[in-house]
Amino acid sequence: MPSSTFIFTCIIVVMALSFDFINGFHDCANAIATSVTTKVLTMRQAIVMSASLNFVGALMGVGVAKTIGSDMMNKDFVTQNVVLAALIAAIIWDLLTWYYGLPSSSSHALIGGLIGAAILANGSFAIIHWGTFLNKIVKWLILSPVIGLVAGYIIMKLINVIFKNTKPTTVSKLFSKAQIISAGAMAFMHGSNDAQKSMGVITMALVSAGTLTTFDVPLWVILACATAMALGTSLGGAKIIKTVGSKMAKLAPVNGFAAETAGALVISFATYISHAPVSTTHTITSSIMGVGASKRINSVKWSVVNNILIAWVLTIPACALIAGIITVIIKLI
């Protein structure tokens, strides 16, 4: 007869992989929205490419997983109840924002859930390593969209200068091919950063259960999370693809290339240099804003942007609150 700890750990693993799966189809738009909108790739082609490169990207490191699972809070006080409550809160938020077609951050949903659950479970704010939280979470919460916007703006301006004497049809033909590469880079970077968050949570649960004595991400966890995200991505996210790819600004292949290139560069720096769990959603969305603004400020549909910003601001506190409530319910049960 398996012990209750083993059963609970299995439940957490299943929930974490479910979150990873949902993250895949929720954030699928991050990589392929502009390619689908500009008709460089069909929805099916884009999703197959994105799913494949999400899988490969997820195998490329565990630095972000360690930030989530061991650096952000005192892991000695992280119980399985905390992990479960955080996952449930993040899943609820992802499904809610997916339903309304809002490109919110799965990363920050999970982070908010962990913070809220940990504080309520222990009755103390001291469990959170606030220095790490501010340096790797809050700083990048602000920096990633700002840098993405500026990078998208600059790259688009440079392209306009370089190709100012080139026929529009030639530019469109060239960047129709180039955008496939930039979309692939964005998909790879999405997998490399986002899948690691579930790896961190599962490893955190294994340490809490005593299955692991140190925070080292097992190979089976890496493979399971990579597979879950790739499968989720394969289902796509048509509602969010529409919001990201067409509702904010009108995009041509050259615009899509500029936005995806800017987004991929920002995420790669955050993932491999800072090991920060950056929001791929924030980054690509702001990159598209920057590209749109490079033409003229009013080419960006700021009313749509306003709705997205509200979701961004609310994600961490809302998920912290939801996770806190779930923690209390679990305690009562």
C-alpha positions, 0 to 999 in steps of 0.5 A, a space after each residue: 500500500 503506497 504511503 500518503 506522502 507518495 500518493 500526494 506527491 503523485 498528485 502534485 506531479 500530475 497537477 504540475 504537468 497539467 499546468 505545463 500542458 495548459 501553459 503550452 496551449 495558453 502561451 502557444 500564441 507567444 511564438 506563432 501569433 505573428 506568423 499565423 496572422 501574417 499568413 507566413 505559416 498556416 495554423 497547423 504548420 505553425 503549431 507543429 513547428 512551435 510544439 517541436 521547438 518548445 520540446 527541444 528548448 525545454 531540454 536546454 537547462 535548469 537555471 530557471 527551475 532552480 530560481 523557482 524551486 529553491 532560490 525564491 523561498 526557504 524550501 525547508 518550509 515549503 510543504 506539499 500543500 503549498 505546492 498543490 495550492 499554488 498549482 491549482 491557483 495558477 491553473 484557474 488563472 490560466 484557464 480564466 484568462 484563456 477563456 477571455 482571450 487575454 495573454 496573461 503570464 503563466 509564469 507570474 500566475 505560478 509565482 503568485 500562487 507559490 508566494 500566497 500559499 507559502 505565506 498563508 501556510 506558514 503565517 509569515 512573510 519571512 519565508 520568501 527570499 524578497 531579495 531574489 524575488 525583487 531581483 529576478 521576478 519583479 525586476 524582470 516583470 518590469 524590464 522584459 516588457 520595457 526592453 521588448 518594446 524598445 527592442 521591437 521599435 529599434 529593430 523595426 526602425 533599422 529594417 526600415 532604414 536598411 530596406 528603404 529603397 527596396 520594393 515592398 513586394 521584395 521586402 515582403 517575400 524576403 521576410 516571409 522566409 525570415 519570419 519562419 526562423 524568428 518564429 522558431 527562435 521564439 518557440 525555442 526560447 518559450 520552451 527553454 524558459 517556461 517549461 523550467 517553471 514546472 520542473 522547479 515545482 515538481 523538484 520542490 515537491 520531491 524535496 519536500 516529500 524526502 524523495 530528493 535530498 538536494 535540489 537537483 532536477 531529475 532527467 525524468 522531470 525534464 523530459 516529462 515537462 518538455 513533453 507536456 508543454 509540447 503536447 499543450 502547444 500542439 493544441 494551440 490557442 486560437 483566441 489568444 493568437 487573435 489578440 496578440 497577432 491582430 487586435 493590437 496592431 496590423 502586422 506584415 511579415 517584416 513586422 512579425 520578424 522584428 517582434 519575434 526577433 526582439 522577443 527571442 533576444 530578451 527571453 534568451 538573455 533572461 533565461 541563460 544569463 539571469 536565470 529569471 522566470 521571465 514572462 514570454 507573454 509580456 515580452 512578445 506582446 510588448 515587442 509587437 507594441 514597439 513594432 507597431 509604434 515604430 510606424 506611428 503611435 496611434 497604429 497600436 490599438 491602445 484600448 486592447 493594450 489596456 485590457 492586457 496591462 490590467 491582466 498583467 498587473 493583477 496576475 501575481 496578487 490575484 493568484 497569491 490571493 486564490 492560492 491563499 484561499 485554497 491553502 486555508 481550504 486544504 488545511 480545513 480538509 
